[in-house]
Amino acid sequence: MRFVVVYDACVLYPAPLRDLLMRLATTGLFAARWTEQIHDAWTRNLLKKRPELEFVS
């Protein structure tokens, strides 16, 4: 049985930490999960630092 690990916004942003943790999850040792609210929080923080990345539809 694999462990389920919930990634919070503070580990999804910054990118180097997110990359490391995503790579670890792909090994199959555990399953990575996060909520829509967590996703919104890390992308909101990214856009504060990098507003040029904002998608305009």
N, CA, C and O atoms as CSV, one atom per row, in Angstrom:
chain,resi,resn,atom,element,x,y,z
A,1,MET,N,N,0.842,-1.184,0.000
A,1,MET,CA,C,0.000,0.000,0.000
A,1,MET,C,C,0.887,1.247,0.000
A,1,MET,O,O,1.818,1.365,0.797
A,2,ARG,N,N,0.577,2.175,-0.913
A,2,ARG,CA,C,1.326,3.435,-0.981
A,2,ARG,C,C,0.736,4.453,-0.024
A,2,ARG,O,O,-0.471,4.490,0.216
A,3,PHE,N,N,1.612,5.270,0.509
A,3,PHE,CA,C,1.179,6.408,1.311
A,3,PHE,C,C,0.626,7.474,0.387
A,3,PHE,O,O,1.047,7.582,-0.765
A,4,VAL,N,N,-0.309,8.256,0.881
A,4,VAL,CA,C,-0.804,9.428,0.170
A,4,VAL,C,C,-0.231,10.638,0.878
A,4,VAL,O,O,-0.360,10.780,2.094
A,5,VAL,N,N,0.409,11.518,0.104
A,5,VAL,CA,C,1.031,12.721,0.641
A,5,VAL,C,C,0.319,13.928,0.038
A,5,VAL,O,O,0.198,14.035,-1.182
A,6,VAL,N,N,-0.148,14.829,0.888
A,6,VAL,CA,C,-0.790,16.058,0.422
A,6,VAL,C,C,0.268,17.146,0.351
A,6,VAL,O,O,0.877,17.508,1.358
A,7,TYR,N,N,0.475,17.660,-0.853
A,7,TYR,CA,C,1.427,18.758,-1.053
A,7,TYR,C,C,0.702,20.077,-0.820
A,7,TYR,O,O,-0.348,20.331,-1.411
A,8,ASP,N,N,1.261,20.906,0.035
A,8,ASP,CA,C,0.699,22.226,0.297
A,8,ASP,C,C,1.330,23.237,-0.665
A,8,ASP,O,O,2.309,22.931,-1.346
A,9,ALA,N,N,0.765,24.425,-0.712
A,9,ALA,CA,C,1.248,25.469,-1.619
A,9,ALA,C,C,2.711,25.821,-1.372
A,9,ALA,O,O,3.426,26.185,-2.306
A,10,CYS,N,N,3.158,25.718,-0.136
A,10,CYS,CA,C,4.535,26.096,0.188
A,10,CYS,C,C,5.560,25.110,-0.364
A,10,CYS,O,O,6.747,25.434,-0.403
A,11,VAL,N,N,5.145,23.922,-0.792
A,11,VAL,CA,C,6.081,22.996,-1.436
A,11,VAL,C,C,5.861,22.920,-2.942
A,11,VAL,O,O,6.716,22.409,-3.666
A,12,LEU,N,N,4.728,23.419,-3.421
A,12,LEU,CA,C,4.495,23.466,-4.869
A,12,LEU,C,C,5.106,24.704,-5.511
A,12,LEU,O,O,5.337,24.728,-6.720
A,13,TYR,N,N,5.361,25.702,-4.729
A,13,TYR,CA,C,6.067,26.902,-5.185
A,13,TYR,C,C,6.999,27.302,-4.070
A,13,TYR,O,O,6.541,27.741,-3.015
A,14,PRO,N,N,8.271,27.167,-4.268
A,14,PRO,CA,C,9.105,27.379,-5.449
A,14,PRO,C,C,9.300,26.117,-6.315
A,14,PRO,O,O,9.144,24.984,-5.859
A,15,ALA,N,N,9.643,26.373,-7.559
A,15,ALA,CA,C,9.760,25.318,-8.557
A,15,ALA,C,C,10.783,24.234,-8.226
A,15,ALA,O,O,10.475,23.061,-8.435
A,16,PRO,N,N,11.983,24.548,-7.720
A,16,PRO,CA,C,12.949,23.467,-7.457
A,16,PRO,C,C,12.432,22.440,-6.446
A,16,PRO,O,O,12.653,21.241,-6.618
A,17,LEU,N,N,11.760,22.889,-5.418
A,17,LEU,CA,C,11.202,21.971,-4.432
A,17,LEU,C,C,10.062,21.162,-5.049
A,17,LEU,O,O,9.965,19.955,-4.828
A,18,ARG,N,N,9.208,21.820,-5.817
A,18,ARG,CA,C,8.116,21.133,-6.505
A,18,ARG,C,C,8.664,20.053,-7.422
A,18,ARG,O,O,8.137,18.941,-7.455
A,19,ASP,N,N,9.717,20.367,-8.168
A,19,ASP,CA,C,10.313,19.409,-9.085
A,19,ASP,C,C,10.835,18.187,-8.338
A,19,ASP,O,O,10.589,17.053,-8.749
A,20,LEU,N,N,11.543,18.411,-7.257
A,20,LEU,CA,C,12.072,17.304,-6.471
A,20,LEU,C,C,10.947,16.411,-5.943
A,20,LEU,O,O,11.009,15.188,-6.072
A,21,LEU,N,N,9.929,17.017,-5.354
A,21,LEU,CA,C,8.852,16.240,-4.767
A,21,LEU,C,C,8.015,15.517,-5.813
A,21,LEU,O,O,7.531,14.414,-5.561
A,22,MET,N,N,7.839,16.122,-6.980
A,22,MET,CA,C,7.115,15.446,-8.065
A,22,MET,C,C,7.924,14.255,-8.575
A,22,MET,O,O,7.363,13.196,-8.857
A,23,ARG,N,N,9.226,14.425,-8.692
A,23,ARG,CA,C,10.080,13.308,-9.119
A,23,ARG,C,C,10.033,12.169,-8.109
A,23,ARG,O,O,9.996,11.001,-8.496
A,24,LEU,N,N,10.035,12.491,-6.838
A,24,LEU,CA,C,9.928,11.456,-5.814
A,24,LEU,C,C,8.590,10.724,-5.923
A,24,LEU,O,O,8.536,9.505,-5.762
A,25,ALA,N,N,7.529,11.451,-6.192
A,25,ALA,CA,C,6.211,10.824,-6.319
A,25,ALA,C,C,6.162,9.859,-7.501
A,25,ALA,O,O,5.459,8.850,-7.447
A,26,THR,N,N,6.902,10.162,-8.565
A,26,THR,CA,C,6.880,9.279,-9.735
A,26,THR,C,C,7.622,7.966,-9.499
A,26,THR,O,O,7.526,7.056,-10.322
A,27,THR,N,N,8.354,7.850,-8.403
A,27,THR,CA,C,9.038,6.596,-8.086
A,27,THR,C,C,8.065,5.531,-7.602
A,27,THR,O,O,8.398,4.346,-7.578
A,28,GLY,N,N,6.868,5.947,-7.219
A,28,GLY,CA,C,5.875,5.004,-6.743
A,28,GLY,C,C,5.900,4.768,-5.244
A,28,GLY,O,O,5.121,3.960,-4.737
A,29,LEU,N,N,6.771,5.448,-4.532
A,29,LEU,CA,C,6.836,5.283,-3.079
A,29,LEU,C,C,5.602,5.848,-2.378
A,29,LEU,O,O,5.202,5.363,-1.319
A,30,PHE,N,N,5.008,6.873,-2.975
A,30,PHE,CA,C,3.816,7.486,-2.411
A,30,PHE,C,C,3.041,8.155,-3.532
A,30,PHE,O,O,3.560,8.353,-4.630
A,31,ALA,N,N,1.803,8.498,-3.245
A,31,ALA,CA,C,0.948,9.198,-4.199
A,31,ALA,C,C,0.816,10.650,-3.760
A,31,ALA,O,O,0.449,10.924,-2.618
A,32,ALA,N,N,1.109,11.568,-4.649
A,32,ALA,CA,C,1.012,13.002,-4.349
A,32,ALA,C,C,-0.384,13.513,-4.685
A,32,ALA,O,O,-0.940,13.192,-5.735
A,33,ARG,N,N,-0.930,14.297,-3.797
A,33,ARG,CA,C,-2.251,14.896,-3.995
A,33,ARG,C,C,-2.232,16.330,-3.510
A,33,ARG,O,O,-1.414,16.698,-2.667
A,34,TRP,N,N,-3.144,17.150,-4.047
A,34,TRP,CA,C,-3.381,18.500,-3.563
A,34,TRP,C,C,-4.781,18.894,-3.979
A,34,TRP,O,O,-5.358,18.307,-4.894
A,35,THR,N,N,-5.322,19.887,-3.305
A,35,THR,CA,C,-6.684,20.337,-3.579
A,35,THR,C,C,-6.666,21.483,-4.582
A,35,THR,O,O,-5.614,22.038,-4.899
A,36,GLU,N,N,-7.834,21.818,-5.066
A,36,GLU,CA,C,-7.973,22.964,-5.963
A,36,GLU,C,C,-7.580,24.257,-5.243
A,36,GLU,O,O,-6.994,25.152,-5.851
A,37,GLN,N,N,-7.899,24.354,-3.956
A,37,GLN,CA,C,-7.536,25.536,-3.176
A,37,GLN,C,C,-6.013,25.652,-3.045
A,37,GLN,O,O,-5.468,26.752,-3.130
A,38,ILE,N,N,-5.335,24.537,-2.841
A,38,ILE,CA,C,-3.876,24.553,-2.774
A,38,ILE,C,C,-3.294,24.957,-4.119
A,38,ILE,O,O,-2.351,25.746,-4.181
A,39,HIS,N,N,-3.850,24.420,-5.188
A,39,HIS,CA,C,-3.386,24.783,-6.528
A,39,HIS,C,C,-3.559,26.287,-6.773
A,39,HIS,O,O,-2.655,26.948,-7.285
A,40,ASP,N,N,-4.721,26.815,-6.404
A,40,ASP,CA,C,-4.970,28.251,-6.571
A,40,ASP,C,C,-3.988,29.085,-5.759
A,40,ASP,O,O,-3.526,30.128,-6.223
A,41,ALA,N,N,-3.668,28.635,-4.555
A,41,ALA,CA,C,-2.755,29.397,-3.691
A,41,ALA,C,C,-1.354,29.471,-4.275
A,41,ALA,O,O,-0.756,30.547,-4.292
A,42,TRP,N,N,-0.815,28.356,-4.754
A,42,TRP,CA,C,0.552,28.418,-5.267
A,42,TRP,C,C,0.618,29.176,-6.592
A,42,TRP,O,O,1.594,29.881,-6.848
A,43,THR,N,N,-0.406,29.042,-7.437
A,43,THR,CA,C,-0.369,29.806,-8.688
A,43,THR,C,C,-0.561,31.301,-8.430
A,43,THR,O,O,0.026,32.130,-9.124
A,44,ARG,N,N,-1.376,31.645,-7.439
A,44,ARG,CA,C,-1.554,33.057,-7.079
A,44,ARG,C,C,-0.228,33.651,-6.601
A,44,ARG,O,O,0.114,34.775,-6.969
A,45,ASN,N,N,0.519,32.905,-5.786
A,45,ASN,CA,C,1.817,33.383,-5.308
A,45,ASN,C,C,2.823,33.500,-6.440
A,45,ASN,O,O,3.625,34.434,-6.465
A,46,LEU,N,N,2.788,32.567,-7.367
A,46,LEU,CA,C,3.664,32.660,-8.536
A,46,LEU,C,C,3.366,33.922,-9.342
A,46,LEU,O,O,4.282,34.641,-9.742
A,47,LEU,N,N,2.086,34.186,-9.577
A,47,LEU,CA,C,1.720,35.355,-10.379
A,47,LEU,C,C,2.028,36.674,-9.688
A,47,LEU,O,O,2.210,37.688,-10.362
A,48,LYS,N,N,2.092,36.687,-8.355
A,48,LYS,CA,C,2.520,37.897,-7.650
A,48,LYS,C,C,3.967,38.228,-7.985
A,48,LYS,O,O,4.325,39.394,-8.148
A,49,LYS,N,N,4.794,37.194,-8.085
A,49,LYS,CA,C,6.215,37.381,-8.403
A,49,LYS,C,C,6.462,37.517,-9.899
A,49,LYS,O,O,7.403,38.193,-10.313
A,50,ARG,N,N,5.624,36.881,-10.710
A,50,ARG,CA,C,5.823,36.853,-12.162
A,50,ARG,C,C,4.529,37.217,-12.890
A,50,ARG,O,O,3.942,36.360,-13.552
A,51,PRO,N,N,4.068,38.476,-12.783
A,51,PRO,CA,C,2.772,38.848,-13.384
A,51,PRO,C,C,2.730,38.706,-14.902
A,51,PRO,O,O,1.651,38.640,-15.491
A,52,GLU,N,N,3.890,38.658,-15.531
A,52,GLU,CA,C,3.911,38.504,-16.995
A,52,GLU,C,C,3.434,37.105,-17.428
A,52,GLU,O,O,3.177,36.878,-18.610
A,53,LEU,N,N,3.318,36.184,-16.485
A,53,LEU,CA,C,2.856,34.841,-16.808
A,53,LEU,C,C,1.326,34.722,-16.825
A,53,LEU,O,O,0.791,33.673,-17.185
A,54,GLU,N,N,0.636,35.770,-16.445
A,54,GLU,CA,C,-0.825,35.751,-16.410
A,54,GLU,C,C,-1.381,35.420,-17.787
A,54,GLU,O,O,-0.999,36.022,-18.790
A,55,PHE,N,N,-2.292,34.450,-17.817
A,55,PHE,CA,C,-2.939,34.047,-19.062
A,55,PHE,C,C,-4.136,34.945,-19.295
A,55,PHE,O,O,-4.978,35.117,-18.413
A,56,VAL,N,N,-4.207,35.508,-20.468
A,56,VAL,CA,C,-5.323,36.371,-20.840
A,56,VAL,C,C,-6.123,35.644,-21.903
A,56,VAL,O,O,-5.580,35.274,-22.944
A,57,SER,N,N,-7.416,35.432,-21.651
A,57,SER,CA,C,-8.238,34.725,-22.636
A,57,SER,C,C,-9.051,35.677,-23.457
A,57,SER,O,O,-9.800,35.251,-24.336
